[in-house]
Amino acid sequence: MRLVAFSMILLVLCDCLCLQAPAQAQDPITVRGKLVNIMAVGGESTGWAIELDSAFSVDGKAVDSIELDGLTKKAEKLEDKHVEVVGKLSHRHGAERGDWAVLEVVSIKQVKS
């Protein structure tokens, strides 16, 4: 009898874990600023960031720049230029830096400042 009760409880717990709502797909965001090449301790960097025209909030903190990932060789020609980037926010984790926000680039184009 105990085995049956234990099995039922285990089955109910497994069902509860499986029925959690899936993570919502994040909407793309658009930012503008200056595209810059960057470095970080231990190589924990995507190599590119955008110095934002106006700060926005990431995880409750105001940021004035954000790293970019997914730039193509063509986009590298835009270094030190004013650009508009559309992308999806994600997070990275490293041994030296801990967690940090990264914008996964969907599109990038030069714009007038």
C-alpha positions as CSV (number, residue, x, y, z in Angstrom):
1,M,0.0,0.0,0.0
2,R,2.8,2.4,0.9
3,L,4.5,1.7,-2.5
4,V,1.3,2.6,-4.3
5,A,0.8,5.8,-2.3
6,F,4.4,6.8,-2.9
7,S,4.1,6.1,-6.6
8,M,1.0,8.2,-6.9
9,I,2.7,11.2,-5.1
10,L,5.7,10.9,-7.3
11,L,3.5,10.8,-10.4
12,V,1.6,13.9,-9.3
13,L,4.8,15.8,-8.7
14,C,6.2,14.8,-12.1
15,D,3.0,16.0,-13.8
16,C,3.2,19.4,-11.9
17,L,6.8,19.9,-13.1
18,C,5.9,19.0,-16.7
19,L,2.9,21.3,-16.8
20,Q,4.9,24.5,-16.2
21,A,4.3,27.2,-18.7
22,P,7.0,27.4,-21.4
23,A,9.3,30.4,-21.4
24,Q,7.8,33.2,-23.5
25,A,9.7,34.2,-26.6
26,Q,11.1,37.6,-26.1
27,D,10.1,40.4,-28.4
28,P,12.9,42.1,-30.3
29,I,14.1,45.5,-29.0
30,T,15.6,48.3,-31.0
31,V,18.5,50.4,-29.7
32,R,20.6,53.2,-31.1
33,G,24.2,54.3,-30.3
34,K,27.8,54.0,-31.3
35,L,29.2,50.6,-32.2
36,V,32.5,49.9,-30.4
37,N,35.0,47.1,-30.1
38,I,35.6,45.9,-26.5
39,M,37.6,43.4,-24.5
40,A,37.0,41.8,-21.1
41,V,39.0,39.9,-18.4
42,G,39.6,36.3,-19.4
43,G,38.2,36.8,-22.9
44,E,34.6,36.8,-21.5
45,S,33.3,39.2,-24.1
46,T,31.6,39.1,-27.5
47,G,34.0,41.7,-28.7
48,W,31.4,44.2,-29.6
49,A,29.1,46.6,-27.8
50,I,26.8,49.6,-28.5
51,E,27.2,52.7,-26.4
52,L,23.6,53.7,-26.1
53,D,22.1,57.1,-26.9
54,S,19.8,56.8,-24.0
55,A,20.0,54.3,-21.1
56,F,17.4,51.5,-20.7
57,S,16.7,49.0,-18.0
58,V,18.0,45.4,-18.0
59,D,17.0,43.3,-15.0
60,G,16.1,46.4,-13.1
61,K,19.4,48.1,-13.7
62,A,19.9,51.1,-16.0
63,V,22.6,50.4,-18.6
64,D,24.3,52.8,-21.0
65,S,25.9,50.1,-23.1
66,I,25.2,46.5,-24.0
67,E,27.3,43.8,-25.6
68,L,26.3,42.5,-29.1
69,D,26.5,39.0,-30.4
70,G,26.0,37.7,-33.9
71,L,27.6,40.6,-35.9
72,T,28.8,39.7,-39.4
73,K,32.1,40.8,-41.0
74,K,30.0,43.3,-43.0
75,A,28.9,44.9,-39.7
76,E,32.5,45.3,-38.6
77,K,32.7,48.1,-41.1
78,L,30.3,50.1,-38.9
79,E,32.8,50.3,-36.0
80,D,32.8,53.8,-34.3
81,K,29.7,54.7,-36.3
82,H,26.2,55.5,-35.1
83,V,24.0,52.5,-35.7
84,E,20.5,51.1,-35.0
85,V,20.4,47.5,-33.8
86,V,17.4,45.2,-33.5
87,G,17.9,42.1,-31.4
88,K,16.7,39.9,-28.6
89,L,18.0,40.2,-25.1
90,S,19.8,37.2,-23.6
91,H,22.3,36.5,-20.8
92,R,25.7,35.0,-20.5
93,H,27.6,33.6,-17.6
94,G,31.4,33.6,-17.1
95,A,33.8,32.7,-14.4
96,E,35.2,36.2,-14.1
97,R,32.2,38.4,-14.8
98,G,29.3,36.4,-13.5
99,D,26.1,37.1,-15.4
100,W,25.7,39.8,-18.0
101,A,23.2,40.9,-20.6
102,V,23.9,40.5,-24.3
103,L,21.8,41.6,-27.3
104,E,21.6,38.9,-30.0
105,V,21.6,40.9,-33.2
106,V,18.9,40.3,-35.7
107,S,19.7,43.4,-37.8
108,I,22.1,46.4,-37.8
109,K,22.3,49.5,-39.9
110,Q,24.0,52.8,-39.9
111,V,21.8,55.8,-39.0
112,K,22.4,59.5,-38.7
113,S,23.1,60.6,-35.1
